[in-house]
């Protein structure tokens, strides 16, 4: 039975600033989405009848990407990610389903991760009214550490460029990767879910409104861009202390952009005594925070005491992969 696993993601630096063309740094995480497909008498998703209008990512891949007209399929989905929480669950679903379908239709062929990243990005864009950054889909497809930017980023390996026609005009991104040195690979991330969803579109609009009302806040985007560059240099050099400091600094800038919440701040503060650094990850307004630590059990306990739900992961899991069941 063709089956594929695609990891979720965690943004280390650059959320919100990436909307203004600055770089964002994300790592693939151990948790993700597994999808398998099997021929069946009728179309099914997770054991129930499949309604394409309710699952735009999946129906886009079936109809527009593969133009599939074969026998009905039974699609099984298994996720270890919190959904709508900034962990890239819809991107992981799109990548895993795209890979499983590709493998079903081309059983003897390897999958090209870049091709898959583009398929998944188009599925995300279709499902989100033509607006989607390629950060989640590229990180889930390629794995490791991915840097997304409006232009090439020094010190990174350029992998591909991608563009999208959005309701606001054409947008272009450069997708790059960075190797994760051994020392960083030995540390842990603990992601803490606040229990409420992260409304990405609403938070991006809120930041845009804040900047139009208080133009000085645009300085915070430059500050995040500088922190991102410093954090990326620390990560590449395997300097965990500097990496953690940059995460702390990024959180302060995101707070000034008013995207944190009391709950997220409480979780960040609870994690910090046992961490190298801690911050919101993703759009904010809910969703998750993340801490970098050598003591993931202590940090998980602290996050639980602050009312969050923790997940432990290493940094930079392998990208989408086929699994033979
Ligand atoms: O959807 P999230 O929570 O992973 O956040 C996305 C990051 C933003 O910069 C806020 C939005 C974007 O499109 O890059």
Boltz pocket constraint, residues with backbone or C-beta under 6 A from the ligand:
constraints:
  - pocket:
      binder: B
      contacts: [[A, 11], [A, 14], [A, 15], [A, 16], [A, 17], [A, 18], [A, 19], [A, 85], [A, 86], [A, 87], [A, 88], [A, 132], [A, 133], [A, 135], [A, 198], [A, 200], [A, 204], [A, 281], [A, 282], [A, 283], [A, 284], [A, 287]]
      max_distance: 6.0
